[in-house]
Amino acid sequence: MDRTYAFVDESGNSDLDTLKGGSSDFFIVCSILVAEKDLEAAYAQAEALRELPTSACMHQWLSGCQPQ
C-alpha cells in the first residue's frame, strides 16, 4: 500500500482573542496531502515557491500555475 503524507501549517493568534494588541483578526490553517510517489516533486515545487518573491508566490498560487 502506498503511503500518503500530510503537511499542515498554521498562522495567526491561536487563542482567537482579537482584542489583544498586535493580534491578528485571522487564524489560517493550510494542509496538503501528497502521495509517496509524488513526494520528491512536491518538495521541489515547495522549494521553487520559497525562492519566489512573496507577490509572485501568491500570484502562482492564486492562478494555479506550476512554478517554473
VORO-66428 format. One record per residue: residue number from 1; residue in three letters; chain; x, z, y of N, C-alpha, C in turn. Coordinates in pm, 1 decimal. Layout:
N
<NUM; 'Ala'; 'A'; <X; Z; Y>; <X; Z; Y>; <X; Z; Y>>
...
This chain:
68
<1; 'Met'; 'A'; <85.0; 0.0; -117.4>; <0.0; 0.0; 0.0>; <89.8; 0.0; 124.0>>
<2; 'Asp'; 'A'; <56.0; -83.1; 222.1>; <132.0; -90.4; 346.0>; <103.2; 31.3; 433.6>>
<3; 'Arg'; 'A'; <206.2; 73.7; 503.4>; <190.4; 184.7; 597.4>; <143.9; 131.0; 732.1>>
<4; 'Thr'; 'A'; <71.2; 215.5; 803.1>; <31.6; 188.5; 939.4>; <82.8; 302.6; 1025.5>>
<5; 'Tyr'; 'A'; <143.6; 267.4; 1138.3>; <199.8; 366.8; 1228.2>; <110.1; 381.4; 1349.9>>
<6; 'Ala'; 'A'; <89.6; 504.9; 1394.0>; <10.4; 534.2; 1513.0>; <102.7; 588.8; 1620.8>>
<7; 'Phe'; 'A'; <93.9; 533.3; 1739.0>; <169.5; 579.5; 1854.7>; <68.5; 621.3; 1960.5>>
<8; 'Val'; 'A'; <86.1; 741.8; 2015.1>; <-6.9; 796.2; 2113.6>; <73.4; 854.5; 2229.0>>
<9; 'Asp'; 'A'; <26.7; 831.0; 2351.5>; <89.4; 888.9; 2469.9>; <-20.8; 929.2; 2566.8>>
<10; 'Glu'; 'A'; <7.8; 1029.2; 2648.9>; <-89.6; 1076.3; 2747.2>; <-22.1; 1093.6; 2881.4>>
<11; 'Ser'; 'A'; <-105.2; 1093.6; 2984.3>; <-56.0; 1117.6; 3119.0>; <-167.7; 1182.5; 3198.7>>
<12; 'Gly'; 'A'; <-131.4; 1279.8; 3278.4>; <-231.3; 1344.1; 3363.0>; <-230.2; 1494.7; 3348.1>>
<13; 'Asn'; 'A'; <-330.0; 1556.1; 3404.9>; <-344.9; 1700.9; 3405.4>; <-425.4; 1742.1; 3282.3>>
<14; 'Ser'; 'A'; <-359.4; 1801.7; 3184.1>; <-424.9; 1828.5; 3055.7>; <-535.2; 1933.4; 3063.0>>
<15; 'Asp'; 'A'; <-532.4; 2022.8; 3163.5>; <-641.2; 2120.9; 3170.1>; <-759.4; 2070.5; 3254.2>>
<16; 'Leu'; 'A'; <-746.3; 1949.4; 3309.3>; <-852.8; 1880.7; 3383.1>; <-901.1; 1955.8; 3507.2>>
<17; 'Asp'; 'A'; <-821.5; 2052.1; 3555.7>; <-856.4; 2122.6; 3679.2>; <-805.7; 2041.0; 3797.4>>
<18; 'Thr'; 'A'; <-891.1; 1957.0; 3852.3>; <-850.7; 1866.9; 3961.1>; <-847.0; 1936.3; 4096.6>>
<19; 'Leu'; 'A'; <-883.5; 2065.4; 4101.6>; <-878.6; 2139.7; 4226.7>; <-738.6; 2191.3; 4256.9>>
<20; 'Lys'; 'A'; <-650.5; 2192.8; 4157.3>; <-512.7; 2236.0; 4178.0>; <-440.1; 2134.7; 4265.1>>
<21; 'Gly'; 'A'; <-357.1; 2183.1; 4355.8>; <-279.4; 2094.5; 4440.9>; <-185.3; 2006.8; 4359.1>>
<22; 'Gly'; 'A'; <-181.7; 1878.4; 4391.2>; <-92.1; 1785.8; 4323.4>; <-139.1; 1738.6; 4186.9>>
<23; 'Ser'; 'A'; <-256.5; 1783.8; 4144.5>; <-304.7; 1739.8; 4014.0>; <-373.9; 1604.6; 4024.9>>
<24; 'Ser'; 'A'; <-373.7; 1533.5; 3914.6>; <-435.0; 1401.1; 3909.3>; <-584.4; 1413.0; 3883.9>>
<25; 'Asp'; 'A'; <-659.5; 1316.5; 3933.1>; <-802.8; 1309.4; 3903.0>; <-827.6; 1243.6; 3768.5>>
<26; 'Phe'; 'A'; <-720.4; 1199.0; 3703.7>; <-734.2; 1122.1; 3580.2>; <-653.1; 1183.6; 3467.7>>
<27; 'Phe'; 'A'; <-702.4; 1170.0; 3347.5>; <-628.3; 1203.7; 3226.3>; <-639.2; 1081.7; 3135.6>>
<28; 'Ile'; 'A'; <-527.0; 1021.9; 3103.6>; <-525.8; 895.8; 3029.9>; <-459.9; 915.7; 2894.2>>
<29; 'Val'; 'A'; <-523.6; 863.9; 2791.0>; <-467.1; 863.8; 2656.4>; <-460.7; 719.2; 2610.4>>
<30; 'Cys'; 'A'; <-345.9; 680.8; 2561.0>; <-326.8; 544.9; 2512.7>; <-274.4; 552.2; 2369.7>>
<31; 'Ser'; 'A'; <-326.9; 469.2; 2283.8>; <-278.7; 468.0; 2145.5>; <-275.0; 324.9; 2093.2>>
<32; 'Ile'; 'A'; <-191.6; 306.5; 1992.6>; <-179.8; 175.9; 1928.2>; <-150.6; 198.7; 1780.2>>
<33; 'Leu'; 'A'; <-209.0; 114.8; 1697.6>; <-180.9; 115.4; 1553.7>; <-100.8; -9.3; 1521.1>>
<34; 'Val'; 'A'; <7.4; 8.4; 1444.6>; <94.6; -103.3; 1410.0>; <118.9; -102.6; 1259.8>>
<35; 'Ala'; 'A'; <92.5; -216.4; 1195.7>; <122.3; -230.5; 1052.9>; <274.3; -229.8; 1033.7>>
<36; 'Glu'; 'A'; <318.8; -174.3; 924.4>; <462.4; -164.0; 899.2>; <531.7; -299.9; 908.5>>
<37; 'Lys'; 'A'; <465.4; -404.8; 862.9>; <525.1; -538.5; 865.7>; <545.7; -589.2; 1008.9>>
<38; 'Asp'; 'A'; <473.5; -532.0; 1105.6>; <483.0; -573.3; 1245.1>; <563.0; -475.6; 1331.3>>
<39; 'Leu'; 'A'; <618.7; -373.3; 1269.1>; <683.8; -266.2; 1344.1>; <803.6; -315.1; 1425.7>>
<40; 'Glu'; 'A'; <888.8; -396.2; 1366.6>; <1006.9; -445.4; 1438.1>; <967.3; -527.1; 1561.4>>
<41; 'Ala'; 'A'; <867.4; -613.0; 1546.4>; <820.7; -693.9; 1659.5>; <757.3; -605.2; 1766.7>>
<42; 'Ala'; 'A'; <685.6; -500.7; 1727.0>; <624.2; -409.8; 1824.1>; <730.7; -337.1; 1904.9>>
<43; 'Tyr'; 'A'; <837.2; -292.6; 1837.9>; <947.3; -228.0; 1910.6>; <1012.0; -325.5; 2008.3>>
<44; 'Ala'; 'A'; <1031.0; -448.3; 1968.1>; <1092.2; -549.0; 2055.9>; <1003.2; -575.6; 2177.8>>
<45; 'Gln'; 'A'; <872.7; -585.5; 2157.0>; <780.7; -608.4; 2268.9>; <776.8; -488.5; 2362.4>>
<46; 'Ala'; 'A'; <780.6; -367.5; 2306.4>; <781.7; -247.3; 2390.4>; <908.2; -243.1; 2475.7>>
<47; 'Glu'; 'A'; <1020.8; -277.7; 2417.5>; <1146.3; -279.3; 2492.5>; <1143.9; -384.3; 2603.0>>
<48; 'Ala'; 'A'; <1086.7; -500.3; 2574.3>; <1075.7; -605.4; 2675.9>; <987.4; -558.9; 2791.6>>
<49; 'Leu'; 'A'; <880.3; -486.3; 2762.4>; <793.4; -434.5; 2868.4>; <864.4; -328.9; 2951.8>>
<50; 'Arg'; 'A'; <947.0; -245.5; 2887.5>; <1021.5; -143.0; 2961.3>; <1117.8; -204.7; 3061.9>>
<51; 'Glu'; 'A'; <1166.5; -322.4; 3035.9>; <1263.2; -387.7; 3122.8>; <1198.8; -457.7; 3242.3>>
<52; 'Leu'; 'A'; <1066.7; -477.2; 3239.0>; <996.3; -542.2; 3349.6>; <970.2; -443.3; 3462.4>>
<53; 'Pro'; 'A'; <967.4; -491.3; 3587.4>; <921.3; -404.2; 3696.6>; <777.3; -361.6; 3668.4>>
<54; 'Thr'; 'A'; <737.0; -247.5; 3717.6>; <604.5; -192.1; 3687.9>; <491.8; -291.2; 3717.6>>
<55; 'Ser'; 'A'; <495.3; -358.6; 3831.0>; <386.8; -451.1; 3866.0>; <380.7; -567.3; 3767.2>>
<56; 'Ala'; 'A'; <495.3; -618.8; 3725.3>; <496.8; -728.5; 3627.8>; <447.1; -679.8; 3492.7>>
<57; 'Cys'; 'A'; <482.8; -557.6; 3457.5>; <438.4; -499.8; 3330.9>; <286.0; -488.6; 3328.3>>
<58; 'Met'; 'A'; <226.2; -439.3; 3437.2>; <81.4; -427.9; 3444.3>; <15.3; -564.8; 3437.6>>
<59; 'His'; 'A'; <74.4; -664.0; 3505.0>; <19.4; -798.9; 3500.6>; <21.4; -852.0; 3356.8>>
<60; 'Gln'; 'A'; <131.9; -831.8; 3286.5>; <141.8; -875.4; 3147.1>; <33.4; -808.5; 3063.6>>
<61; 'Trp'; 'A'; <17.2; -677.8; 3081.7>; <-78.3; -602.6; 3001.0>; <-220.5; -646.4; 3032.9>>
<62; 'Leu'; 'A'; <-253.6; -659.2; 3162.5>; <-390.5; -695.1; 3200.9>; <-427.2; -836.5; 3160.2>>
<63; 'Ser'; 'A'; <-330.0; -926.7; 3160.8>; <-361.0; -1065.7; 3127.4>; <-353.0; -1091.6; 2976.8>>
<64; 'Gly'; 'A'; <-305.7; -992.3; 2899.5>; <-296.2; -1008.5; 2755.8>; <-183.0; -1098.6; 2711.6>>
<65; 'Cys'; 'A'; <-87.8; -1125.3; 2802.7>; <24.7; -1213.0; 2771.5>; <130.3; -1138.9; 2690.8>>
<66; 'Gln'; 'A'; <200.2; -1213.1; 2609.3>; <314.9; -1159.8; 2536.7>; <435.7; -1164.2; 2629.0>>
<67; 'Pro'; 'A'; <516.2; -1055.1; 2636.1>; <637.9; -1063.1; 2716.9>; <732.6; -1167.2; 2660.8>>
<68; 'Gln'; 'A'; <802.9; -1236.6; 2749.2>; <897.3; -1340.5; 2706.0>; <1036.1; -1283.7; 2694.9>>
